[in-house]
Amino acid sequence: MSGYVAVGWNRTKYIYDGILIAGVVTYIAAFMGIEAWLHPPKAQPEWIDLRIKALGTCAFLMLTIILSIGPLARLDPRFLPLLYNRRHFGVLMFLVAAVHAWSMVEWFWVQDALPSLVDEFTAWPNYLKFIGFPFKALGLVALFIFFLMASTSHDYWLAVLKPPVWKALHMAVYAAYGIVVIHVSLGAVQRDRGLFLPILLGTSLAIVAILHLIAGARGRPIDRGIAANSDGWIPIGPPRSIPDKGAKIVAAPGGERIAVFRDGNEIGAITNVCAHQNGPVGEGKIIDGLITCPWHGYQYQLKNGCAPPPFTEKLPTYRVRLKGGIVEVDPRALPAGTPASVKVPLKA
């Protein structure tokens, strides 16, 4: 049986969720109000169609922001507060998208046209076409992916599935994003012929792609790695080249990232992968004597990679040494929780 700790609600979480909900309500109300003023609906189906547009564009904007938060947080730590509760953002986005989908069903229902909706989904030859493809089916596929992510967002499922599997499942958001782009391109863009949706799609694709490319380029020098010495140890640099209360991140020959931390004259090395959600531990700081992951604040002791009691998480550690005034790390990981830090003299 898997256990879990209930989510600890606090003032920050309430403010975060309050801003999210207020933003969604404000956007939908403003969109429908402006559209109704410019093009007054004349019948119930037109009002439902207006709601469909408002909810659909809102969900797509939310998805764009969600995909942008990760690289923004990697580029500037001031965006980290947005990352801490990003799962709440994702769950709310799924709910908005689900109401959007239900509104589409309602649109057919009020016109007694539900059979034609079923016919559209079961027109199998159309699935081999580009123009004429049943784009609503793509929307359902994306919605199903969002449902899986929302329903497994609690840390209970993180504990059951384990971080690598859980993270792989939630990386499906990129596939869902691509499906949504095609869904909108083959559907609403073809029908409305206005400029708003093409601009929205193009801007979203540009923002998401550029931010990920910039964040990836910043991490590329680390992934190239550092040549090991003849005995296999990786040179890091003089002790003071490692920021105090911070870390240098290096890549082992196999590609595993290692975070080499310094707390005064004590130096230790642990895996760069947090035990919680595989977050980048090395981008965090040592706070109150504990290595603190920047994503959700999970903490570990520098000397052995163990979380402080009563928590039980442990990270693999790496041997470190000072040789010729240069800190070196052995890229062969030790079992999780193995003491491996050393104290070194610091030169002025």
N, C-alpha and C positions, 0 to 999 in steps of 0.2 A: 504494500500500500504506500502511496506517495503522500507526504504531508506538505503543507505550505503555510506560510505566514500571511495573514490577511493584509491587504493593502493598507498602509498607514497614511490616512488622509491628514493633510495639514493645510495651513493657510495658503501656502504657495500653490498647492494642487487646486484648491477651491478657486483661487484667482485665475489660474491657468484655464480651468474648465469654464469659468464664468466668462472670460474674454472670448473663448472659442464659441460658446453658445450665442453670446451677444453678437459676435461677428457674423455668424451664420444667419441669425434672424434678421439682422440689419441688411445684409446683402440680399436675401430673398425678398424682403419687403421693399427695398429700394428698386430691385430689378423689376418686380411685378408692378410697382407703382409707376415707374417711368414708362415701361412698355405699355401699360394700360392707358396712360395719358397720351402716348404717341399713336398707339393703334388700339382704340377702345374695343374690347371683345364684345360681341353681339349675342353670343349664345353660350350655354354651359360648356360644350366641347372646346370653345376658344379659351375660356377661363382655365380649363384643365391643361390645354396646350401651353398656356402662359406659365402655369405652375411647373410643367415638365421642363420648359426651357430654364426657368429660374433654378430649380433643383439640380438639373444636369450641369449647368455652368458652374454652380456653386461647388458641387462635388468635384468637378474637374480642377477648379482653382485650388481646392483643398488638397487634392492629390499632388498637384504641382508643388505646393508649399511643403508638403510632407517629404517629397523626394529631394527638395532643396535643402532641408534642415541638416541632413547628414554632412554633405560637403561644406556647408557654411560653418558648421561647428568645427570641422577639421581645419578650416582656414582662419577662423577667428573664435576664440573661446567665449566671446560675449554672446554667441548664439547657443551656448550649451544649455541655458535654461529652457530653450525651446525643445531641446532633444530629450530632456529628462522625462517628460510626460508625452512624448510623441505618440505612444500607443493610444492615449486618450483621443488625440487628434485623428488617428486612424479609425477608431471605433465610431467616432462622430461622423467621419466622412462616409463610412459604410452605411450608417443609418440614413444619411441624406440621399445616398445613391439608391438605397432600398425604397425610400419613399418616391424617388424619381421613377423607378421601375414600376411600382404599384400605380402611380399616376398614369403611366402609359397603358396599363391594363384597364384602369378606370375609364380612360378616353375611349377605348373600344367598347367597353361595357355600356356606357350611357348612349351609345349609338347602335346598340344591339348588333355589334360587329365582331364579337369575340370569335365566332367561327372563322372569320377571315384572318384573325391573328394566328389561330392554330394552323390554318392553311399556309400562312407565310412561313411558319417554322418548319412545316413538313413538305415544303416544295423542294425536294431533294435536288433536282437538276440545277436549281439556282445557286446551290452551294459551290458549283463549279464555275460560276461566273464571277467577274469583278464588279462591274456595274450591274446591280440587281441582286447582289449577294444579300441574304437575310441578315442585315446588320444588327437587328435586335438580338439575334442569337449570340453575337459577340458581346453585347452588353451583359447578357445573362452569364456568360463564361467569366467575364471580369468580375461581376457581382458575386459569383460563387467563390472566386479567389479572395475577394475582400471579406466575405463571410468567414472563410477558413481562418484568415488572419485575425479578424476581430474576435472570433470565438476562442482562439488560442492565445489571446494577448495577455491573459493573466499569468503571473509567475508560477501558478500551479502547473500549467502546461509546459512552461519552460523547464520545470523540474522533472516532469514526466518524460518529455521528448528528448531532453538533454540539449545544452546550448548549440552544438553543431547542427543537429536536425532542426531545432526550432528556428535557428537563424536561416538555414537553407529554405525552410518553408516560407518565412517572411521575406526572403529575397524575391519571391514570386511577384512581389508588388511591381517589379520592373516589367515582367511579362504582362501583368494586368494593365499597366500604363500603356504599353504598346497596343494592346487589344482595344483599349478605350479610344486611343487616337484613331485607329482604323474604324471603330464603331461610329465615331462622330464624323469622320471624313466621308464614309459611305452613306451616312444617314442625314443628320441635320445640315451639314454643309451643302449637300446636294439639293436639299429641299428649300432652304432659306435663301441661298444665293447672296446673302449680305456679306459685309466685311468683318463683322464682329467675330464670328466663329473662326474663320481662317486666321485672323490676327491672333486670337486667343490660342489656337493650336500652335501656330508658328512661334509665338513668343514663349509659350510653355516649353516646347521642344528645345529652343535655343537656350533658355535659362538652365534647364535640367542638364543638357549636354555640356554646356560651357562650365558650369560649376563642378561637375564630376571630372571633366578633363583637367581643370586647374588643380583640384584636390589630388587627382592621380599623379599629375606632374610633380607636385610638391613631394609626394612620397616615393617617386621613382629613384632618386639618389640612394635612399635607404635600401630599396630592393636590389640595387646593383651589388650591394654587399662590399665588404672590406676583405682584401686578401689575407688569408691566415698565415701565421708564421710556420716555420718548418715543423713545429710540434703540434700544429693544428689550432693553437690558441689565436683568438682575434684581437689585434691591438685596438684599444679604444682611444687612448690619448692620456695626457697627464691628468692627475686627479681633479685639478681645478677646471679642466675642460668639460667636466660633467657638472651641470648647474646644481648648486646646492638646493636641496629639497626638490630636485627635478631629475630628469633622466636623459640619457642619450639612447636612441633606438638604433640597433644594428641588425643586419640580417645574417643569419647563419648560412653556411653553404647550401643547405637544403631549402632555404627560403623562409624558415621560421624566424620571426622577429623577436629580438631579445631586448628588454628594457633594462638598462644599467643605471641604477639610481645611486645618488650620493646624499647622505644626511650628515653634514659636517665632515668628519673623517672616516665615516663608515660607508662602505660601498658594497652593494649587492646587486645581483642580476636575477630577474625573473622573466617568465614568458610575457610577451606583450598582450596576451589574450586573456581578458577578464573571465572568471568562472561564471559570471552572471549572464551576460549576453554577448560574450566575445568582444567586448569593447576594448579600445586601445589603451591599456593601462599606462603605457609609457608616456602618454600625452597628459597624464595627470600630475599631481604634486604630492609631496609628503606633507600631510596635515596632522598635527598632534602626534608626530612620530610614526604615522601609518601611511603607507602608499595608498592613495585614494584615486580610484578610477574616475575619469572625468564624466562618464556617461550617467551613472546612477549612484555614485558615491560608495561603492563597495570598497572595503579597505583590507589591506594585507600588511603583515609585518615584514620589514626589510630583511631581517636576519634569516627568515625561513619561508617566506611566501604564504604563511598561514593567516587566515582571518582571525581577528581577536576574539576570544571567548565572549559569548556563547556560540558564535558562528563557527561553522566547520569547513568552510571552503578552503582549498589549498591550491597553490599554483606551483608548477615545476620551477625549480631554481637552477642556477648555473654557477659553476666555480669561477671565482675571480682571483686575480693576483696582481701584485705590483712588481714589475720586472724592468730594471733600468729606468725607473721613474715613469714608466708607462703602465697604465691599467690594461690588463688583458682579461678576456673572458673565454672559457672553454665552451664551445658551441654544443657540446654533448649534454643534453638535459639530465638533471638529477630527478629522482622521484619527487613528486609533489610534497612540499612541506619539509624538504631536507635543508638543514641549516647550511648556509654557504657564504654569508657575508664576511668581509674582512675590514679591519681598520688600518688605514694607511696614514703616513705622515703627509702633511700638506705644506708645500713650500710656498713662500711668499711670492 
